[in-house]
Every structure is written in C-alpha cells, then in structure tokens.
Amino acid sequence: MRKINLEISVEIFDWDELSDTDKMIMHSAQEALQSAYAPYSNFHVGAAVLLEDGTIIKGSNQENAAYPSGLCAERTAIFATGANYPGQIITAIAVTAKPASSPTFVSVSPCGACRQALLEYEYKQQKSIRMLLQGADNTVCVLQSIDSLLPIKFTQDNLG
C-alpha cells in the first residue's frame, strides 16, 4: 500500500486587498445572487464568469419542486457562457452565497457536479480559470485553477 497526501493552495484576501477586477467580478456575483429562485432551500447563490475580453456572465441558483431539476449558480453561469460565448477564454469565476433571510454572506464552495462542469471548461480551453469564493467576514478565497478543486478527477483523458 502507498499513501499519497493531496494539498491545494488557497489565498485568502480581505476585501480591500483585492484587485479592482476581482472586486468587480465579486460584485457581479453578489448582484447575480439577487435573481436566485430558491423557494425550497432559501439559500441564494450567485456566480459571475469573467471572459478574457472583460465580458461578465451572471448566473444564480434556480430551484424546482422536482429537486434534481434545479441548477446551481455556477453551472447556470458556465453553461450560459458556453452557449452564448463559444470559444471565448474564461479567466475567472466568482461565487457568493447567503441565506435568503440573512444580510451576511457565508463561505461557500461549489458542489461536486459544479466542480466537474467547471473543470470541463478549464480543460476545454486548456487554460486555468481562477476561482474566487466569498468567505465570511468580508474575505475572499482565491484558487488559481479549478483543477485544484478536484485533485482526483475524471476528464476527457479518461475516455481514451
């Protein structure tokens, strides 16, 4: 038997330490959160995808009474990007969340399905996508690549 330790690197910034571009994309994710349709979980999530040319595409979670039919904010944003901006390079995605009744944002991380969908786009464009995750207390966690969210991953390479 062998044992392998997997590690990821996450940078944690206070809001004032973010670049203007990072603040802009985080604000866009916070704006996207306002259009969440979450009558069942009452948990609102917003995402914003930043393209290389500066275009921002927003997405929010969209629930459904048939629970598996809903869609997370990250996949809403990334699929809208793929459908409307094919071939454009995605440089970053920001994600933010909060309970509907709370004025305060909470720390979030994409679910497994979203991680897999985001990784597909990173592999497709063969260029890293930075991920900015809203943290508690006005902090933002930054990962330099979606790849780091799935250290043991399934990609097109596995299909032969």
C-alpha positions as CSV (number, residue, x, y, z in Angstrom):
1,M,0.0,0.0,0.0
2,R,1.1,3.6,-0.7
3,K,-0.3,6.7,0.8
4,I,-0.5,10.0,-1.1
5,N,-1.3,13.3,0.5
6,L,-3.1,15.8,-1.7
7,E,-2.9,19.5,-1.0
8,I,-4.4,22.6,-2.5
9,S,-3.2,26.2,-2.2
10,V,-5.8,28.8,-1.3
11,E,-5.1,32.5,-1.0
12,I,-7.3,34.4,1.5
13,F,-7.7,38.1,0.9
14,D,-9.5,40.8,2.8
15,W,-11.9,42.7,0.5
16,D,-9.6,45.8,0.5
17,E,-6.7,43.6,-0.8
18,L,-8.5,42.5,-3.9
19,S,-7.6,44.0,-7.3
20,D,-10.3,46.2,-8.9
21,T,-11.0,43.4,-11.4
22,D,-11.5,40.9,-8.6
23,K,-13.8,43.3,-6.7
24,M,-15.8,43.8,-9.9
25,I,-16.4,40.1,-10.5
26,M,-17.3,39.6,-6.8
27,H,-19.8,42.4,-7.0
28,S,-21.2,40.8,-10.2
29,A,-21.7,37.5,-8.3
30,Q,-23.4,39.4,-5.5
31,E,-25.7,41.1,-8.0
32,A,-26.4,37.7,-9.6
33,L,-27.5,36.3,-6.2
34,Q,-30.4,38.7,-6.3
35,S,-32.0,36.7,-9.1
36,A,-31.8,33.4,-7.3
37,Y,-35.0,31.3,-7.3
38,A,-34.7,29.4,-4.1
39,P,-38.1,28.9,-2.5
40,Y,-37.2,25.4,-1.1
41,S,-33.7,25.9,0.3
42,N,-33.9,29.6,0.9
43,F,-30.2,29.6,0.1
44,H,-29.3,32.1,-2.6
45,V,-26.1,31.7,-4.6
46,G,-24.7,34.0,-7.3
47,A,-21.9,33.4,-9.8
48,A,-20.1,35.5,-12.3
49,V,-17.9,34.4,-15.1
50,L,-15.2,36.8,-16.4
51,L,-14.1,36.4,-20.0
52,E,-10.7,37.5,-21.3
53,D,-12.3,40.5,-23.1
54,G,-13.9,41.8,-19.9
55,T,-17.4,40.4,-20.5
56,I,-19.2,39.2,-17.4
57,I,-21.9,36.5,-17.5
58,K,-24.0,36.0,-14.4
59,G,-25.9,33.1,-13.0
60,S,-27.9,32.2,-9.9
61,N,-29.3,29.1,-8.5
62,Q,-32.7,28.1,-9.9
63,E,-34.6,25.5,-7.9
64,N,-37.5,23.3,-8.9
65,A,-40.1,21.4,-6.9
66,A,-38.6,18.3,-8.5
67,Y,-35.3,18.9,-6.7
68,P,-32.9,17.3,-9.2
69,S,-34.3,19.5,-11.9
70,G,-32.8,22.7,-10.4
71,L,-29.4,24.1,-11.3
72,C,-26.7,25.6,-9.2
73,A,-25.4,29.2,-9.9
74,E,-22.0,28.0,-11.1
75,R,-23.5,25.7,-13.8
76,T,-26.1,28.3,-14.8
77,A,-23.3,30.8,-15.4
78,I,-20.8,28.5,-17.0
79,F,-23.4,26.9,-19.3
80,A,-24.7,30.3,-20.4
81,T,-21.1,31.3,-21.2
82,G,-20.6,28.2,-23.3
83,A,-23.9,28.6,-25.1
84,N,-23.5,32.4,-25.8
85,Y,-19.8,32.9,-26.0
86,P,-18.3,29.7,-27.5
87,G,-14.6,29.8,-28.0
88,Q,-14.1,32.8,-25.6
89,I,-11.5,32.3,-22.9
90,I,-12.8,32.2,-19.3
91,T,-10.3,33.8,-16.9
92,A,-12.2,33.7,-13.6
93,I,-15.4,32.7,-11.9
94,A,-16.7,34.2,-8.6
95,V,-19.2,32.6,-6.3
96,T,-21.1,34.1,-3.4
97,A,-24.0,32.9,-1.2
98,K,-26.2,33.7,1.7
99,P,-29.4,32.5,3.3
100,A,-32.4,34.5,2.0
101,S,-33.2,35.9,5.4
102,S,-29.6,37.0,6.2
103,P,-27.8,40.2,5.2
104,T,-24.5,38.4,5.7
105,F,-22.7,36.4,3.0
106,V,-21.4,32.9,4.1
107,S,-18.5,30.9,2.9
108,V,-19.3,28.6,0.0
109,S,-17.6,26.1,-2.2
110,P,-19.0,24.5,-5.4
111,C,-20.7,21.2,-5.2
112,G,-19.2,18.2,-6.9
113,A,-21.3,18.5,-10.1
114,C,-20.3,22.1,-10.4
115,R,-16.7,21.3,-9.9
116,Q,-16.8,18.7,-12.6
117,A,-18.7,21.1,-15.0
118,L,-16.2,23.9,-14.4
119,L,-13.2,21.6,-14.8
120,E,-14.6,20.6,-18.2
121,Y,-14.4,24.2,-19.4
122,E,-10.9,24.6,-18.0
123,Y,-9.7,21.5,-19.8
124,K,-11.6,22.6,-23.0
125,Q,-9.8,25.9,-23.2
126,Q,-6.5,24.5,-21.9
127,K,-6.0,27.5,-19.7
128,S,-6.6,27.8,-15.9
129,I,-9.7,29.5,-14.6
130,R,-9.2,31.4,-11.3
131,M,-11.9,30.8,-8.7
132,L,-13.0,33.5,-6.2
133,L,-15.1,32.2,-3.3
134,Q,-16.9,34.6,-1.0
135,G,-15.7,34.0,2.6
136,A,-17.1,35.0,5.9
137,D,-16.2,38.4,7.4
138,N,-15.5,40.2,4.1
139,T,-12.9,37.8,2.9
140,V,-12.4,36.1,-0.5
141,C,-10.7,32.8,-1.1
142,V,-8.8,32.6,-4.4
143,L,-7.8,29.4,-6.1
144,Q,-5.6,29.7,-9.2
145,S,-7.2,26.8,-11.0
146,I,-10.4,24.8,-11.0
147,D,-8.1,21.7,-11.3
148,S,-7.1,22.2,-7.6
149,L,-10.8,21.6,-6.5
150,L,-10.7,18.1,-8.0
151,P,-7.3,16.5,-7.2
152,I,-8.6,13.1,-8.3
153,K,-10.6,13.9,-11.4
154,F,-12.4,12.5,-14.3
155,T,-11.6,14.2,-17.7
156,Q,-11.7,13.5,-21.4
157,D,-8.3,11.9,-20.9
158,N,-10.1,9.0,-19.0
159,L,-12.2,8.3,-22.1
160,G,-9.3,7.1,-24.1
